[in-house]
Amino acid sequence: MNKMNFVSRVFDSVAPNYDLMNDVMSIGIHRRWKNIFLNKLKPNKRMSLVDVGGGTGDIAFRVLSRGGKNVIIIDANKKMLRQGKSRELQRNYQEKITWINGNAENLPLKSGSADAYTASFCIRNVTSIEHSLAEAYRVLKPGGQFICLEFSRVSNPLCSKLYNAYSSNILPWLGSVIAKDRDAYQYLVDSIRNFPDQKTFLKLIQDAGFCRVSYTNLSSGIVAIHSGWRI
């Protein structure tokens, strides 16, 4: 089974419990990470945003609550999109969100059509990081911002040891107990370990053509926010 099909199966399985598992696995800290992420994005009423891999709408709802203009959500998994649409009805954002089933490596959008591109815990699941970054660059307007929140490398040796023990043992167990799918959350652990570290990912973003690329570690590097600008 290739990576695309395997990831699709994983998210088919976790979609009904995705938001609950985020809270449980991070002890709610993911909410703080996302608030910092939005602080760096600085949504406003003129900003048109494409949120890639944002199927449940978590980032889009936060953007709109902070004054964002509209959001296009693109996700490769239909079940994740259905979860997001059901949450949208509770928030009355129907006129502000467009939901598209699509691939990060071949975005169904016009070139230069977005003011900002966000990806939250998505990029590590793609088949080709390079192709996804190239697509991000293509769909952004000149001066548009790429901003990505993703798991990364823990910088503190003691924290790294504790985090590795937690991710290796507790995360798959939580997956088996709450989501009834240990393998899906074992994939989560493996995908984090296989994703490039902060500096390597920064270089990939630069190679895609972005300028003023930087990153900020959160929680000692458990996650990092990478940002860059289209020339």
N, C-alpha and C positions, 0 to 999 in steps of 0.2 A: 504494500500500500504506500503510495507516494505521500509526501508531507501534506499537500493540499487536501487530499481525501481524509487523511488521518485527523488533521486539525478540524475539518468539517464534522467528523464523527464526535470528536471531543466536545465541541461547542453545541452540537445537537443534544448531547447528554447533560451538559452543565447549565444550559440556558434557563430552565425553570428555577434554579437555585443560585444563579450567578451573583446577584446583588447580595443575597444573604451570605454566601460564602466569602465575598469580599469583606464584609463586616467581621465575620468570624475569624478568618485567616489573619487579618491585620489588626484584630482587636479594635476595629473602627478607625485605625490610623489612616487608612486610605482616604478618608474624608478630609483630613488635614492636608495630605499630599495634594489632593485635587483642588483644595482652596488656594494653596500656594501656586499651583499650576495656573489657575484662573487669574490670580493676582499678577502673574507675569504676562499673561495674554492681554489683560486689560480690555475686555469686551466693551463695545459701544454701539450706539444705534445706527452707525454707518457701516458696521463690520459685517460682511458676508463671510460665512465660515463653512468649511468642509471638515467634518469630523469622521475620520476613517477608522473603522473597527469599533464604532460607537453604538452598536446595536441596541443596547438597553436604554440609551438616551441619557445616561448619567451626566456626561460632560455637556451635552446640548442643553439640558434643562438648567444646568448651572450657568451656562453662557447667557441664556435668555433671561434668567432671573436677575442677571447683572446688567441688563440693558442691551444685549446683543440683538442684531437686526433680524437675521434668519440663519438657519443651519441646514446644511445638507448632510445627512448621515448616510455613510456608505459602509455596508457590512456584507461580508461574504456568506454569512449564515442567516438563513430565513427565520429560524426559530428565535435567534437573538433579536432580530428586527420585530418579530411579533411581540416579544416581551416589552420592547420599547414602545411600540404603538399602544399597547394596553395601558402603559403608564402615562402616555401622552394625553389620553382621554381624561385622566384625572386632573390634569394641569391646564387644560384649555389652551394648548399650544398648537392646535391643529393647523392654523394658518401660517405658522412660522417654521415648521420643520418639514423637510422633504426626505422621505425614506427610500433608499435605493439599495437593492441587492446587487453588489458589485465587488470587484477585486481591487485591492490596493495597488496591484502591479499593472492594472489597465483600467484606470478610472474613467467612467462614462461621463466626463465633463469636458467642456471647452477649455482650451489653453488660455491662461491668464484670466480666469473667471472668479477667483476667490481672493479675499483679502487676507485670510488666515487658514492654515491647515493644522489641525490637531490630531494627535494619535495618542491614546491613553491605553497602555498595556496591550498594544496591538502589533507593533512592528516585529517583535520577536517571533510572531506566528506566521509571517509571510514566507514564501518560498525563496524570494530574492530581495534582500534589503536594498541592494543597489537599484533594482528596477523600481521599487516602491519609492525610494527617495527621488529618483528621476521623475516619476509621476507627480510627486509632491511639488517639485520645482516647476513642472510644466503647467499645472493648474493654477498656480499662484500668480497674481498680478505683480508687476515690478514694484518692489517695496513691500511685498507681502511677507508674512511671518510663518515659518515652520516651527512648531513647538511640539515636543514629544515627551510624554511621561512614561518611563519604562523601568523595569527592574534592572539593577546594575550590580556592580561589585562593591562589597563592603570594605571600607578602608581600614577600619580598626581591627587588628588581629584577634582580639578577644571577642569582639562583637561578631566577627566573621565566623569564628568557631561555634559560637552559640547559635547563630543564624543558620549555619549549615546543618547543625544537629536538629534544629526545629524544622527546617524545610525537608530534610531527608526522612524524618520519622513522623512528625506531627501532621504536616500538610496532607500526605497521602491518607493517613488515618482519618482526618477530618473529612476528606473527600469520600471515603468509604462509609462513614457514619451519616453525614448530612446529605450529600449528593448521591450516595449509593453507587459511586464510581471511583474506586481507588486509582485505576489506570489513568483516568483523565487528570487527576491531580498529581500523579507521578509525572505525567507529561509536563505539567506546569513547572515542577521542580527542574526537570531536564532542560526545558526551554530557557529557563533563567540562567542556568549554568552554561548553556551553549551560546548565549547572546554576547556580543562583543562588550568589552569593558568600556568605561566612559571615554577614554582618550581614543580608542579605536573607532568607536561609533562617531565621535566628533570628526575624525578624519574622513569617514565615509560621507558624512553630511557635507563637509567642505568639498570633497571630490565630486559631489553631485552639482556643485556650482554655487552653493549658498555662501554668503559672507557673514562676518560678525558672528561666527558660530561660537557658542559657549555652553557650558553645562553647570548645573547646580546640584550637589548631592543633598539628599534628604535622608534623615535617619541613618547617618553614617554610610550612606551609599547603598542602602537596600534598594532605593530607587534613585533615579536621577532625572532631572529635567534638562533636555537639550533644546537649544533654540538657535535658529539661523534665519537669514533674510535673503529673499530673492533679489538679485541685482536687476 
